[in-house]
Amino acid sequence: MRRLLILVCLSLLISLGGYSQSSKRTSAYMYMTNGQLDKAKESIDEAILHEKTIADAKTWLYRGEIYYEIARSPLEMYKDLDANAHMVAYESLLKATEYDVKGKYEKDIALYMGNLTQVFYNTGNVAYQAAEYEKAIIDFKIAYDISASNDKLDTIAAYYIGMCGVLADKPEIAAEYLDICVKAEFDDPNIYRFYNRAVKQMGDTARALEIIVMGRERYPDELSLLLEQAQIYLERGQKDELLSSLMQAIESDPTNSNLYFLIGKTYDDMDNVAEAEEYYKKAAEIKPDFFEAFYNIGAIYVNKAAEFQALANDLPLDETAKYEEFSAQANENLEIAVPYLEQSLEIRPDDQPTILALKEAYARLKMNDKLEDLNKR
């Protein structure tokens, strides 16, 4: 009789143990519905550790719901319960799917998975704003995967993955997801801009150019794509193609001083100083404080002066007339350079290369008063 009583008690204790854990799960759900997320978390965290409830889909569903509520709570006291609550919610719902072999909770799981998408968008955006691009990729990718599990193509998530991939120097990831956007005809010219950059990061400038050309065919008036194309030509040293792109860009944006400056710099690099000076001056007309435009014009004439002086210095000692002629031409070019260098210095009073160039010009041209003033700076 005593043996029977012991067995009955043991059986009852085992039964109560299982009931206790089931009760924890129920309590967790009730705490959640009452907004007591701290207690709900405590109860559900205990329930998932017990052998009686650890393999039950409902346990993991409740955990996913509770952690979802923590992740989206506006109250810091609850948000601070777990900074990674959105990820815990996602992993819990995956577990619920794993154990829900009969599909009993399929709709509930899908509902909360859908709700989590926005949470991952939000956390991804926070990471992006903080320049934590690799973390942002993870969050946006989960948002993408949730949609994919429901046979939906989330091109917005794909775009953000691609953009963050470029910024995180993860070009393979970026190219993969931006290619998805292109094939889905996602309507944003930036996909081509970032896709081009991803491919360039992988070292394939030929493919990068193909992508930009593809983008320009779709968005022929998009200035950003035209400038990206110009950048590729610049990097590849294709100066004629670069000029053509920049000229087209000016047609779209005729008041953009940077475009005129870039054309001037391209002509400068091609030793076409007349065209270079013309476009530098146009840049300065549009933007009167354009330091580089004024400085580069001055540099053109300083370099011309240096060329004439080099010719003079290479002459035999008995060719004094020719020496004087070349030296005079050198001085003439310096006299033209001085006002542009002075304008540059007015814009940037502490620019040392400009100060040095002016000192040398003043000394050579015997502009002693200006040299003295400059030396006092």
C-alpha positions in Angstrom: 0.0 0.0 0.0 2.8 2.3 0.9 4.6 1.5 -2.4 1.5 2.3 -4.3 1.1 5.6 -2.6 4.7 6.6 -3.4 4.2 5.7 -7.1 1.0 7.8 -7.2 2.8 10.8 -5.6 5.7 10.5 -8.0 3.3 10.4 -10.9 1.4 13.4 -9.6 4.7 15.4 -9.2 5.7 14.6 -12.7 2.3 15.6 -14.0 2.4 18.8 -12.0 5.9 19.6 -13.3 4.7 19.4 -16.9 1.6 21.4 -15.9 3.8 23.9 -14.2 5.8 24.6 -17.4 2.6 24.7 -19.4 1.3 27.2 -16.9 4.5 29.2 -17.3 3.7 29.4 -21.0 0.1 30.4 -20.4 1.2 33.0 -17.8 3.7 34.4 -20.3 1.0 34.9 -22.8 -1.3 36.5 -20.3 1.4 38.8 -19.1 2.0 39.8 -22.7 -1.7 40.6 -23.4 -1.7 42.7 -20.2 1.4 44.6 -21.4 3.7 43.2 -18.7 6.5 42.4 -21.0 9.2 41.9 -18.4 7.2 39.2 -16.6 6.1 37.7 -20.0 9.8 37.4 -21.0 10.8 35.8 -17.7 8.0 33.2 -17.9 8.5 32.3 -21.5 12.3 32.1 -21.1 11.7 29.4 -18.4 9.1 27.6 -20.5 11.5 27.1 -23.5 14.1 25.4 -21.2 11.8 22.6 -19.9 11.7 19.3 -21.7 7.9 19.3 -21.6 7.5 22.5 -23.6 10.8 23.0 -25.4 9.7 21.1 -28.5 6.2 22.6 -28.6 5.4 25.0 -31.4 3.1 27.0 -29.2 5.9 27.8 -26.8 8.1 29.2 -29.6 5.2 31.0 -31.1 4.5 32.8 -27.8 8.2 33.5 -27.4 8.2 35.1 -30.9 5.2 37.2 -30.1 6.6 38.4 -26.8 10.0 39.3 -28.1 8.3 41.0 -31.1 6.4 43.2 -28.6 9.6 43.9 -26.7 11.3 44.9 -30.0 8.6 47.3 -31.0 7.8 48.7 -27.5 8.1 52.5 -27.3 9.0 52.2 -23.6 12.7 52.1 -22.8 12.1 49.8 -19.7 10.9 47.1 -22.1 13.2 47.8 -25.0 16.1 47.5 -22.7 15.1 43.9 -21.7 16.9 42.7 -24.8 18.5 44.9 -27.4 18.4 42.0 -29.8 14.7 41.2 -29.3 13.8 41.4 -32.9 16.4 38.7 -33.8 15.2 36.5 -30.9 11.6 36.9 -32.1 12.6 35.9 -35.7 14.6 32.9 -34.5 11.7 31.8 -32.2 9.2 32.0 -35.0 11.5 29.9 -37.2 11.6 27.3 -34.3 7.8 27.5 -34.1 7.6 26.6 -37.9 10.0 23.7 -37.3 7.9 22.2 -34.6 4.5 23.0 -36.2 4.6 19.9 -38.4 0.8 19.9 -38.9 0.6 23.6 -39.7 -1.7 24.3 -36.8 -0.1 27.7 -36.1 0.9 28.5 -39.7 -1.3 31.6 -40.0 -0.2 33.0 -36.6 3.5 32.5 -37.5 3.0 34.2 -40.9 1.2 37.1 -39.3 4.0 37.8 -36.8 6.7 37.2 -39.4 5.0 39.8 -41.6 4.9 42.2 -38.6 8.6 41.6 -38.0 9.5 42.8 -41.5 8.9 46.4 -40.5 10.9 46.0 -37.3 13.9 44.7 -39.3 13.4 47.6 -41.7 13.6 50.0 -38.7 16.6 48.4 -37.1 18.3 48.2 -40.4 17.7 51.9 -41.0 19.1 52.7 -37.5 22.2 50.7 -38.3 22.5 52.4 -41.6 22.3 55.9 -40.1 25.0 54.9 -37.6 27.2 53.8 -40.6 27.0 50.2 -39.2 26.5 48.9 -42.7 27.3 45.2 -42.1 24.7 45.1 -39.3 22.2 46.9 -41.6 22.8 44.2 -44.3 21.8 41.5 -41.8 18.6 43.2 -40.9 17.6 44.1 -44.4 18.4 40.6 -45.6 16.1 39.1 -43.0 13.3 41.4 -44.1 14.0 40.2 -47.7 14.0 36.5 -46.6 10.7 36.9 -44.8 9.1 38.2 -47.9 10.8 35.4 -50.0 9.3 32.8 -47.7 5.9 34.1 -48.7 6.8 34.0 -52.4 7.1 37.8 -52.5 10.0 39.7 -54.0 11.0 42.6 -51.7 12.9 44.9 -54.1 13.1 47.6 -51.5 15.0 45.4 -49.1 17.1 44.1 -52.0 18.0 47.7 -52.9 19.1 48.6 -49.3 21.1 45.4 -49.1 22.9 46.4 -52.3 23.5 50.0 -51.2 24.8 48.9 -47.8 26.9 46.3 -49.5 28.7 48.9 -51.5 29.2 51.1 -48.4 30.5 48.2 -46.4 32.9 47.1 -49.1 31.0 43.9 -49.6 30.6 44.1 -53.4 29.6 40.5 -54.1 26.6 40.9 -51.8 25.8 44.3 -53.3 26.0 43.0 -56.9 23.8 40.0 -56.1 20.9 42.0 -54.7 21.2 45.0 -57.1 21.1 42.6 -60.0 17.8 41.3 -58.6 16.5 44.9 -58.6 17.6 45.4 -62.2 15.9 42.2 -63.4 12.8 43.1 -61.5 12.9 46.6 -63.2 12.9 48.4 -59.8 12.1 52.0 -60.6 15.1 53.9 -59.2 18.2 55.1 -61.1 20.3 54.7 -58.0 20.3 50.9 -58.4 22.5 51.3 -61.5 24.7 53.8 -59.7 25.4 51.5 -56.8 25.5 48.4 -59.0 28.2 50.0 -61.1 30.2 50.9 -58.0 29.9 47.3 -56.6 31.2 45.9 -59.9 34.0 48.5 -59.9 35.0 47.4 -56.4 35.4 43.9 -57.8 37.7 45.3 -60.5 35.5 44.9 -63.5 35.3 48.4 -65.1 34.1 47.0 -68.4 31.1 45.4 -66.7 30.6 48.6 -64.7 30.4 50.7 -67.8 27.8 48.2 -69.3 25.7 48.7 -66.2 25.8 52.5 -66.4 25.0 52.4 -70.1 22.0 50.1 -69.3 20.9 52.6 -66.7 21.3 55.6 -69.0 19.2 53.8 -71.6 16.4 53.5 -69.1 17.0 56.9 -67.5 18.5 59.0 -70.3 18.1 62.3 -68.4 19.4 61.2 -65.1 22.5 63.4 -64.3 23.9 61.1 -61.6 24.2 58.2 -64.0 25.9 60.5 -66.6 28.4 61.6 -64.0 29.1 58.0 -63.0 29.8 57.2 -66.6 32.1 60.2 -66.8 33.9 58.9 -63.7 34.5 55.5 -65.3 36.0 57.2 -68.4 38.2 59.3 -66.1 39.4 56.2 -64.3 40.1 54.5 -67.5 41.9 57.5 -69.1 39.3 57.7 -71.9 39.5 61.5 -72.1 37.5 62.0 -75.3 34.7 59.9 -73.9 35.0 61.8 -70.6 34.6 65.1 -72.4 31.6 63.9 -74.3 29.9 62.8 -71.1 30.6 66.0 -69.3 29.3 68.1 -72.2 26.1 66.1 -72.1 25.9 66.7 -68.4 26.2 70.5 -68.9 23.2 70.3 -71.2 21.2 68.8 -68.3 22.7 71.1 -65.7 24.1 74.3 -67.3 24.7 76.1 -64.0 26.8 73.4 -62.4 30.2 74.9 -61.8 31.8 71.6 -61.0 31.0 70.3 -64.5 32.7 73.2 -66.1 35.7 72.8 -63.8 36.0 69.0 -64.7 35.9 69.9 -68.4 38.6 72.5 -67.8 40.7 69.9 -65.9 40.3 67.3 -68.6 41.5 69.8 -71.2 44.3 70.8 -68.9 45.4 67.1 -68.7 45.3 67.0 -72.5 47.6 70.1 -72.6 44.8 72.1 -74.3 45.4 75.1 -72.1 43.2 77.5 -74.1 40.1 75.3 -73.6 41.1 74.6 -70.1 41.3 78.3 -69.2 37.9 78.9 -70.9 36.1 76.3 -68.8 37.9 77.2 -65.6 36.7 80.8 -66.1 33.2 79.6 -66.7 33.3 77.7 -63.5 34.5 80.7 -61.6 31.8 82.9 -63.2 29.2 80.6 -61.8 30.9 80.2 -58.4 33.0 83.3 -57.6 34.6 81.5 -54.6 35.8 78.5 -56.6 39.3 78.3 -55.3 40.5 75.5 -57.6 39.3 77.2 -60.7 41.3 80.4 -60.0 44.3 78.5 -58.8 44.4 76.2 -61.9 44.3 79.2 -64.2 47.2 80.7 -62.3 49.0 77.4 -62.5 48.6 77.3 -66.3 50.5 80.6 -66.6 53.1 79.7 -64.0 53.8 76.5 -65.9 54.1 78.5 -69.2 56.5 80.9 -67.5 58.5 77.9 -66.3 58.7 76.5 -69.8 59.9 79.8 -71.3 62.5 80.1 -68.5 63.7 76.6 -69.1 64.2 77.4 -72.8 66.1 80.5 -71.8 68.3 78.6 -69.4 69.2 76.0 -72.0 70.6 78.5 -74.5 74.3 78.9 -75.1 75.8 81.8 -73.2 76.4 83.9 -76.4 72.6 84.0 -77.3 71.8 86.8 -74.9 69.1 88.4 -77.1 67.2 85.1 -77.3 67.7 84.6 -73.5 66.2 88.1 -72.9 63.3 87.3 -75.2 62.4 84.0 -73.5 62.8 85.5 -70.0 60.5 88.4 -71.0 57.9 85.9 -72.1 58.3 84.0 -68.9 57.6 87.3 -67.0 54.6 88.1 -69.1 53.0 84.8 -68.2 53.8 85.3 -64.5 52.1 88.7 -64.7 49.0 87.0 -66.1 49.2 84.4 -63.4 49.5 86.8 -60.4 45.8 88.1 -60.3 44.4 84.6 -60.4 46.8 83.4 -57.6 45.9 86.5 -55.6 42.2 85.7 -56.0 42.9 82.1 -54.9 44.7 83.5 -51.8 41.8 85.8 -51.0 39.5 82.7 -51.0 41.9 80.6 -48.9 44.2 82.9 -47.1 46.3 80.1 -45.5 46.9 78.0 -48.6 50.6 77.4 -48.6 51.1 76.4 -52.3 49.4 79.6 -53.3 51.5 81.7 -50.9 54.7 80.0 -52.2 53.8 80.6 -55.9 53.0 84.2 -55.2 56.2 84.8 -53.3 58.2 83.5 -56.2 56.2 85.5 -58.8 56.5 88.7 -56.7 60.3 88.2 -56.3 60.9 87.5 -60.0 58.7 90.5 -61.1 60.3 92.7 -58.5 56.9 93.4 -56.9 58.7 94.2 -53.7 55.8 95.9 -51.8 53.5 92.9 -52.3 56.3 90.5 -51.4 56.9 92.4 -48.2 53.2 92.3 -47.3 53.0 88.6 -48.0 56.1 87.9 -45.9 54.4 89.6 -43.0 51.5 87.2 -43.0 
